[in-house]
Amino acid sequence: MSKNKEEKKIHLLVVEDEESFIDALEIGLDREGFKVTIARDGQEALDKFEVGKFDAILLDLMLPKVSGLDVCRTIRAKSDIPIIIVSAKSEEVDMVLMLELGADDYVTKPYRLRELVARIRAVLRRRETYTPSEEASTEIMELGPILLDIDSRRCYVSGEEIKLRKKEFALLRNLLENPGRVMTREVLIDRVWGDDYVGDTKTLDVHIKRLRTLIEFDPKNPIHITTIRGVGYRFELTKPE
């Protein structure tokens, strides 16, 4: 009985080079019921990922040998495993890079173990509850220069296909379904990330910024996804001149 319970433990690959954090994480995560494997540099992380079977990855950015960003890029190219960035870096440019490379969430140091555990479990729940059939249909949405093929999960802007990640696709779909209507940050977070979302609205804002770089003619002066200060976002049908 205890053997079966052990086999069901969530297995985390923790990529961290600071011994003080490693010790605290190993002890704390073990107490929370996780199985932990440690990698102390980027190359070791890639090597262990190739031979191990993990449920999620906690990834520091500042690593010896191979950077955390390169580790994220390499793993995401071959796997959809949840990746949570754990780093002292908190500048917006870093958040954009993390999300653009496919990270699911980020936690900045210093952090509380309880918050980190909540983020891990929230990301895993979102992965478990998502199934492609939830978004599958024969529906095609076309507004302005943007066309979404819901069934194939493809997006086209002015006839050219662009690649959207799952959250970006869901965000754009929600905005297109409500043209001209202000969508509050809270509503968008609830619809795209779900009730178990942990964190502030920065993740949403970074995803919106990334979306603008993909669909707007001038991302710094967006005419489709506009910001309603203090409230949220609205999709406009304005056509470029």
N, C-alpha and C positions, 0 to 999 in steps of 0.2 A: 504493500500500500504506500509506504513512504517512498519507495522507488518510483512509482508512477507520479507521485506528487513532485518529486525532484525533477523528473523529465519534463514536467509542464512549466518549470520556471522560465521566466522571460530571460533570454540570454543577451546581454549587452556587451558590445565591443567598446570599451572606453579608451579613447586615444588622447593621452595626456602625458606631458613630460615633467611636470612639476610634482616632485615626490610628496609634498605636503597635501596637494589635492588628491593624489592617487590614494594615499592612506585613508583619507577621510571618505572618499568615494567608495572604496572597497568595503570599508566597515559599514557605512551608512546604507549603501545599496543592498548589501548582503542582508542587513537587518530588515530591509523592506521586501525581501523575498526574491531579489533578482540574482541571477548568475552572472558573474562579471569576469571578463577577460580583458587584460590590460595590454595596450601597445604604447610604447614610450617614444616612438617617432613615426613619421609618416610612412616610411618604407615598411616598418614592422606592421603597421596597420593594414597596408595593402596585402602583405604576405599572409597575415592571419585571416583577413577577409576571404582570400582565395581558398583557404583550406577549412575554414570554420563555418558554422551554421549559426547565424545571429538573427535576433528579432529587431534590433535597433542599434544605432551607433551614436555615441556621444563623442563629438569631435572638436578638439581644440584647434585654433587657427595657427598659432605660433608654434611650429613643430620643427625639430631637427630633420635633416635629410630631404624630406618631401613636405611641402607646406600643407596646412589643413585645407586650403582652397583646392590645391591639386589633388589631394586625396578625395575630396568631395566630388570633384569633376570626374575623376577616374572611376570611382564606385558608381556614381549615378549613370555613367554611360553604359553600365552593364547590369544594374540592379535598381529595383524600386524600393529597396529597404529604407525605412525611416531614418533620417539623419538629423540629429539635433546638434547645432553648433554651441559649444560652451567656450566662451572666450572673454577676455578682458576688453576686447575691442567693441565699441558700441557706436562708432560713427555711422552715419546713414549710408555712406558709400560701401561700407563693409556689409551692412544688411542687404543692400541691393545685390552685391556679388554673391552672398550666401544663397539668397532666394533664386537668383538667376541660375546658379549652378545646381539647384535642385534640393537645397536643404529644406526640411519640413518646418523647422522652428529654430529659435536661438535663445540662449540664456546667457546673460552677461555676468561676469565675476565682479565682485563677490556675490554669491547667491545663497539662498537657504535650501537645504536638502529637500525640504517639504515641497518647495516650488519646483525644483528640478524633477522630483518624482511625479508631481502632478502633470508636468509637461510631457514626460515620457508616456505616462498612461493615457493622456489625452490624444497624443499622436497615434498611439497604437489602437485606441478605440476608433478614431476616425478611419484608419486603414481597414479595420475589421468591418465597420458598418458600411463602407463604400463598396458598391458593386457597379460595374459598367452598365448593367441593365437599368439602374435607376435613372440614367440619363439617356438611354437608348430610345429612339423613336424614329419615325420617318420625317420628322419635322425639319424644315430648313428655314432659318430666320435670315432675313435680308433687310438691313436698314442702312441707308446711305451707301457708302462704299464697302460696308462690312457684311459678309455672308458667313453664317454659322451652319454647318451641316451637323445636326445633333447626333444623328445615327453613327456617322463615321468619326465624330469628334474632330472635325477639321474646320479651320478658319481661313477665310480669304479676305484680303483687303485690296480693293480695286483689281480683283481678278488674280492676285498673287497670293499663294498659300503662305501662311506664317505658322510657326510652331508655337503652340501654347501648352503650358503645363496644366495639370489637372485643376489647380486652384484658379489659375488665370482664365481658363475656359469657363469655369463655373461663375466667376465674377462677371466676365463679359456677358455671359448668357443672362444673368440676373439683371444687368443693366439694360440689355437689349429688350428684355421682356417688359420693361417699364420705361419706355422712351418718354422724355419730358417730365418724368416724375422724380422727385428727390428721394434717393435711397439713403437712409441714415447709416452711419457706420455700424451701429448696433445691429440693424437688420441684415446688412451685408455679411457681417461676421457670423451671425446666427445661421444664415442660409448656406454660407460657403464652408465655414469651419465647424458649425454645430454648437450645441449647448455646452459642450465640455471644453470649449476654448478657454485657455488660460493665458493671460497677458493683457497688454494694452492694445491700442489701435494702430501702433506703428507697423505691425506686420501687414495690415490691410493697406495702409498708405504706401508702403514699399511695393506691394503687388500692383496697386493702381499706377504708380510711377513706371513700373516695368511694362504694364499694359500700354501706357501712352507711348512708350518708345517703339512699340510694335505696330500700333494702329493709327497714330496721329502723324500728319505731315510735318508738324512742328511740335514735338513733345513739350517744349518749354512754354508754348502758347496753345494748349489743347482747345479744339473746337468741338470735340465729340464727348469726351469724358471730362466734364467740368466740375470744379470744386464749389460746393456751397459751404462757405466758411462756418465752422462751428456745428455743422449738421452732418454733411456727408457728400455724396456725389450724384450727378445726374447725367444721363446720356442724352445728348442733343442731336438733332437731325440736320444741323447746319452743314451745308455743303461748301467745300473750299472753293474759293473764286478761281 
